[in-house]
Amino acid sequence: MKRIVLLTAVAALFACEKKELPKPFTGNGSANTISVSMGSDYANQLFFQLSSETVIAQNERSIWDLAFESGADGREIMLNSAKYMAVSITNETSLSSVNGTTPVTWLYDNSKGMPDSLALHDWELNKVYILDRGQSTTGAALGKIKFHVTALTENDYTIEWGTLSSSTFTTSVIAKQHTHNASFFSFNNGGATVSIEPPKDQWDLCFTSYTYYFVEEETPYLVTGVLSNRNLVRIYETNAAFESIDYAFASTLAFTEDLDVIGYDWKFYDFGLETYIIDSEKIYVVRSVENRYYKLRFLDFYDVNGAKGTPSFELEEIVP
């Protein structure tokens, strides 16, 4: 119940945005205004390519559960934090030994996305983990799953899983897609891989909900914002004037690998006005997956009809 109340509070606090009206690129060195629509309930994850200034893929955010790192040596397993997922580590290696009375301590992926900040970073073969699958876009609880990884090779993962009350279990093989950052898996309908991210060299930013852990409050919240492609995309936040940012400035920046540099706090909720306000002083310099530089600042969070869920932003390629 506590998690549901917190999620409701977060929806009220962080949840407003704007609609999709992309305009054609106007040429080198000129700014372009773009809008992308996540939906008023933030149901959609949008994968955005800077070079074409378009959303090249999108999906309903609750249709997957786990992302399995796809490199030949990859072994990281990521939760779908867009639906407030959590995991608990047990001391068991037998699925039959875990049920609804097994003690749980919920862990969440850090939105920075670094491997050592993932809840399942140190997972072990055959150790049983309990997953809280989070909530749907309508707030419905999606239930709990127990699973363990029984095999890992350079080409695939093998997992065995079932509901907490199950005594019979399903075995699923998740093939690594080496052209992608990860392979995505859903426990729906008997379990299957699903198509989510585009190939890792084709996109830069993901507009999505995600779970952010507020350290001072020791509480995870569901927020709405932007995460970056872990494959080569790097971002730097600055308060420099948008117009003054040039190639000489961009090419010397100390970019970070954190995925949530843009994050959610380019907007804040004004309780007096009962609306979201854009922090126009936050400017983001992005080194794209194609090793090109862009500057970006947000303009709005609502569409022309006043519906939330549609960020609009100014985007300009930085050329020598």
PLY file of the C-alpha trace (Angstrom):
ply
format ascii 1.0
element vertex 320
property float x
property float y
property float z
element edge 319
property int vertex1
property int vertex2
end_header
0.00 0.00 0.00
2.84 2.40 0.80
4.27 2.02 -2.71
0.88 2.71 -4.31
0.41 5.88 -2.26
3.91 7.07 -3.14
3.32 6.40 -6.81
0.11 8.39 -6.72
1.94 11.27 -5.09
4.62 11.17 -7.73
2.11 11.12 -10.55
0.73 14.37 -9.16
4.18 15.84 -8.69
6.13 14.90 -11.79
3.67 13.89 -14.46
2.88 16.76 -16.90
4.13 17.13 -20.55
3.43 18.21 -24.29
2.53 17.00 -27.97
4.34 15.82 -31.14
4.73 18.43 -33.89
8.17 17.86 -35.45
9.36 20.44 -37.96
11.88 19.92 -40.78
15.55 20.65 -40.10
16.36 24.23 -41.06
20.08 23.83 -41.79
23.44 23.86 -40.01
23.67 26.21 -37.08
19.96 26.96 -36.86
17.68 25.91 -34.02
14.64 23.75 -34.59
11.59 23.35 -32.36
10.40 19.77 -31.89
7.61 18.16 -29.88
7.18 14.50 -28.98
4.09 12.91 -27.45
4.34 10.38 -24.64
0.60 10.53 -23.98
-1.13 12.27 -21.10
-0.67 9.12 -18.97
2.99 8.77 -20.07
2.14 5.38 -21.54
4.73 5.53 -24.32
8.50 5.18 -24.40
9.91 7.13 -27.35
13.33 6.50 -28.95
14.61 9.68 -30.57
17.32 10.07 -33.21
19.02 13.47 -33.14
20.35 13.44 -36.72
16.90 12.98 -38.26
15.07 14.78 -35.44
12.47 12.05 -35.31
11.07 9.36 -33.04
12.26 6.17 -34.75
10.55 3.67 -32.42
8.05 3.67 -29.58
6.32 1.18 -27.33
3.86 1.05 -24.47
6.08 1.22 -21.41
4.60 -1.71 -19.47
4.96 -4.41 -22.15
8.38 -5.62 -20.94
9.91 -6.64 -17.62
13.64 -7.34 -17.91
16.40 -6.20 -20.28
19.33 -8.60 -20.73
22.63 -7.07 -21.86
23.36 -8.25 -25.40
27.14 -8.08 -25.78
28.96 -11.40 -26.15
30.45 -10.82 -22.69
27.35 -9.06 -21.39
25.69 -10.27 -18.20
23.82 -7.28 -16.77
20.07 -7.63 -16.16
18.02 -4.43 -15.94
14.56 -3.86 -14.49
11.86 -1.98 -16.36
11.93 1.04 -14.07
9.30 2.73 -16.27
6.70 0.76 -14.35
8.25 0.99 -10.88
9.75 -2.51 -10.80
11.78 -3.84 -7.89
13.68 -7.02 -7.05
14.44 -8.90 -3.85
17.38 -11.29 -3.44
16.74 -14.58 -1.66
19.17 -17.11 -0.19
17.54 -19.94 -2.13
18.55 -21.82 -5.27
15.32 -23.79 -5.61
12.26 -22.03 -6.99
10.04 -24.37 -4.99
11.56 -23.04 -1.75
10.35 -19.49 -2.45
6.74 -18.41 -1.93
4.59 -15.55 -0.72
5.95 -15.82 2.83
9.60 -15.44 1.82
11.01 -12.22 3.40
11.71 -9.45 0.91
13.90 -6.34 0.78
13.11 -4.38 -2.36
15.94 -3.00 -4.49
15.68 -0.62 -7.46
17.94 0.13 -10.40
19.75 3.46 -10.09
18.65 5.72 -12.95
22.28 6.63 -13.68
22.39 3.21 -15.32
25.96 2.28 -14.44
26.43 -1.50 -14.07
27.46 -1.40 -10.42
24.31 0.62 -9.59
21.90 -2.00 -10.93
19.90 -4.01 -8.41
20.86 -7.27 -10.14
24.50 -6.34 -10.85
25.92 -9.20 -8.78
23.34 -11.84 -9.69
24.44 -15.45 -9.39
23.58 -18.52 -11.44
20.67 -20.46 -9.92
20.07 -17.98 -7.07
16.36 -17.19 -6.85
15.15 -13.59 -7.18
11.67 -12.22 -6.53
10.41 -9.56 -8.92
7.70 -7.04 -8.18
6.55 -6.36 -11.74
5.35 -2.90 -10.74
2.23 -1.25 -12.08
0.45 -0.77 -15.38
-0.17 2.68 -16.84
-3.55 2.64 -15.09
-1.96 1.87 -11.71
-2.94 -1.81 -11.54
-0.48 -4.06 -9.70
1.14 -6.53 -12.11
2.01 -9.15 -9.53
5.18 -10.93 -8.48
7.42 -13.46 -10.20
10.23 -15.67 -8.92
13.05 -16.55 -11.30
16.64 -17.62 -11.59
19.20 -17.69 -14.39
20.23 -21.28 -15.03
22.69 -20.70 -17.90
24.58 -17.85 -19.58
26.58 -18.02 -22.82
27.88 -15.49 -25.33
24.67 -16.01 -27.29
21.85 -16.31 -24.75
20.50 -16.45 -21.21
18.33 -19.28 -19.90
15.91 -18.51 -17.09
13.40 -20.58 -15.13
10.46 -18.78 -13.57
6.93 -18.85 -12.20
4.52 -16.99 -9.95
5.22 -16.97 -6.21
2.65 -19.74 -5.68
3.86 -21.89 -8.60
5.12 -25.43 -8.14
5.65 -25.93 -11.87
7.90 -23.59 -13.83
8.59 -22.23 -17.30
12.00 -22.25 -18.96
12.73 -19.38 -21.38
15.80 -18.74 -23.53
16.61 -15.08 -24.26
18.85 -14.71 -27.30
21.39 -11.89 -27.25
20.89 -9.36 -30.03
24.48 -8.23 -30.56
23.36 -5.24 -32.64
21.33 -3.92 -29.70
22.14 -2.81 -26.16
19.84 -5.44 -24.71
17.24 -8.11 -25.39
13.90 -7.41 -23.73
11.72 -10.02 -22.05
8.11 -10.05 -20.86
6.52 -12.55 -18.48
3.15 -11.97 -20.15
1.44 -14.81 -22.03
3.88 -17.52 -21.01
7.00 -15.40 -21.51
8.59 -14.04 -24.70
11.14 -11.57 -25.97
9.69 -8.30 -27.26
11.01 -5.64 -29.62
11.77 -2.44 -27.69
14.97 -0.47 -28.38
16.15 0.14 -31.96
19.70 -1.00 -32.86
22.18 0.65 -30.49
23.82 2.80 -33.20
20.54 4.34 -34.40
19.10 6.29 -31.46
20.22 8.87 -28.91
17.52 9.73 -26.35
14.60 7.88 -24.75
11.61 9.88 -23.51
10.14 7.72 -20.76
8.95 7.31 -17.22
11.53 5.78 -14.89
12.15 5.17 -11.21
14.33 7.70 -9.39
15.55 7.06 -5.85
15.51 10.16 -3.63
18.37 9.55 -1.18
17.32 12.08 1.46
13.83 10.61 1.64
15.10 7.06 1.11
12.20 6.61 -1.27
11.86 5.62 -4.94
9.51 7.67 -7.10
8.22 7.28 -10.62
9.24 10.33 -12.67
8.97 11.33 -16.31
11.89 12.58 -18.36
14.74 11.62 -20.68
17.40 8.90 -20.51
20.29 8.55 -22.95
21.56 5.64 -25.03
24.32 3.91 -23.04
26.10 3.18 -26.35
28.42 6.19 -26.87
25.88 8.98 -26.20
27.23 11.42 -23.62
25.60 14.53 -22.15
26.72 17.64 -20.30
24.43 20.04 -18.44
25.35 23.73 -18.43
23.86 27.12 -17.59
25.72 28.82 -20.43
23.58 30.89 -22.76
22.11 28.69 -25.49
23.25 31.05 -28.24
26.84 31.16 -26.96
27.47 27.41 -27.03
29.71 26.66 -30.01
31.88 23.82 -31.27
34.96 25.00 -29.36
32.95 24.88 -26.14
31.29 21.53 -26.84
34.42 19.69 -27.97
36.25 20.30 -24.68
33.48 19.30 -22.24
33.93 16.54 -19.65
30.88 14.47 -20.60
29.45 11.94 -18.16
28.32 8.38 -18.87
25.29 8.72 -16.57
22.06 8.00 -18.42
19.93 10.47 -16.45
21.86 13.73 -16.99
18.83 15.23 -18.74
16.51 13.30 -16.44
13.26 14.83 -15.19
14.21 18.10 -13.43
14.19 20.40 -16.45
10.64 21.04 -15.20
9.13 21.64 -11.79
5.61 21.74 -10.48
4.23 25.11 -9.33
1.55 24.27 -6.76
0.19 27.81 -6.83
-0.36 27.78 -10.58
-1.12 24.04 -10.60
1.07 23.53 -13.64
4.56 22.47 -14.66
7.13 25.18 -15.31
10.17 24.70 -17.54
13.61 25.54 -16.16
14.87 27.40 -19.22
18.35 27.88 -17.73
19.17 24.18 -18.05
20.95 23.61 -21.35
22.12 20.16 -22.45
25.04 19.52 -24.78
24.77 16.06 -26.33
27.49 14.07 -28.05
25.44 11.78 -30.22
25.86 8.13 -31.12
27.27 9.43 -34.43
29.82 11.57 -32.53
28.13 14.82 -33.52
27.38 17.65 -31.07
23.94 19.12 -30.34
22.54 21.61 -27.86
19.06 21.22 -26.45
16.76 23.18 -24.17
13.16 22.48 -23.20
10.35 24.91 -23.99
7.14 23.32 -22.77
5.52 20.22 -21.28
1.97 20.55 -22.67
0.42 20.36 -26.13
-1.60 23.09 -27.82
-4.72 21.83 -26.05
-3.07 21.99 -22.63
-2.70 18.21 -22.26
0.40 16.98 -20.44
2.81 14.40 -21.82
4.27 16.31 -24.78
7.71 17.83 -24.19
8.76 20.41 -26.73
12.37 21.47 -27.06
14.78 23.52 -29.11
17.48 21.47 -30.83
20.51 22.68 -32.76
23.47 20.82 -34.18
26.79 22.41 -33.17
29.06 22.56 -36.17
32.73 23.70 -36.47
0 1
1 2
2 3
3 4
4 5
5 6
6 7
7 8
8 9
9 10
10 11
11 12
12 13
13 14
14 15
15 16
16 17
17 18
18 19
19 20
20 21
21 22
22 23
23 24
24 25
25 26
26 27
27 28
28 29
29 30
30 31
31 32
32 33
33 34
34 35
35 36
36 37
37 38
38 39
39 40
40 41
41 42
42 43
43 44
44 45
45 46
46 47
47 48
48 49
49 50
50 51
51 52
52 53
53 54
54 55
55 56
56 57
57 58
58 59
59 60
60 61
61 62
62 63
63 64
64 65
65 66
66 67
67 68
68 69
69 70
70 71
71 72
72 73
73 74
74 75
75 76
76 77
77 78
78 79
79 80
80 81
81 82
82 83
83 84
84 85
85 86
86 87
87 88
88 89
89 90
90 91
91 92
92 93
93 94
94 95
95 96
96 97
97 98
98 99
99 100
100 101
101 102
102 103
103 104
104 105
105 106
106 107
107 108
108 109
109 110
110 111
111 112
112 113
113 114
114 115
115 116
116 117
117 118
118 119
119 120
120 121
121 122
122 123
123 124
124 125
125 126
126 127
127 128
128 129
129 130
130 131
131 132
132 133
133 134
134 135
135 136
136 137
137 138
138 139
139 140
140 141
141 142
142 143
143 144
144 145
145 146
146 147
147 148
148 149
149 150
150 151
151 152
152 153
153 154
154 155
155 156
156 157
157 158
158 159
159 160
160 161
161 162
162 163
163 164
164 165
165 166
166 167
167 168
168 169
169 170
170 171
171 172
172 173
173 174
174 175
175 176
176 177
177 178
178 179
179 180
180 181
181 182
182 183
183 184
184 185
185 186
186 187
187 188
188 189
189 190
190 191
191 192
192 193
193 194
194 195
195 196
196 197
197 198
198 199
199 200
200 201
201 202
202 203
203 204
204 205
205 206
206 207
207 208
208 209
209 210
210 211
211 212
212 213
213 214
214 215
215 216
216 217
217 218
218 219
219 220
220 221
221 222
222 223
223 224
224 225
225 226
226 227
227 228
228 229
229 230
230 231
231 232
232 233
233 234
234 235
235 236
236 237
237 238
238 239
239 240
240 241
241 242
242 243
243 244
244 245
245 246
246 247
247 248
248 249
249 250
250 251
251 252
252 253
253 254
254 255
255 256
256 257
257 258
258 259
259 260
260 261
261 262
262 263
263 264
264 265
265 266
266 267
267 268
268 269
269 270
270 271
271 272
272 273
273 274
274 275
275 276
276 277
277 278
278 279
279 280
280 281
281 282
282 283
283 284
284 285
285 286
286 287
287 288
288 289
289 290
290 291
291 292
292 293
293 294
294 295
295 296
296 297
297 298
298 299
299 300
300 301
301 302
302 303
303 304
304 305
305 306
306 307
307 308
308 309
309 310
310 311
311 312
312 313
313 314
314 315
315 316
316 317
317 318
318 319
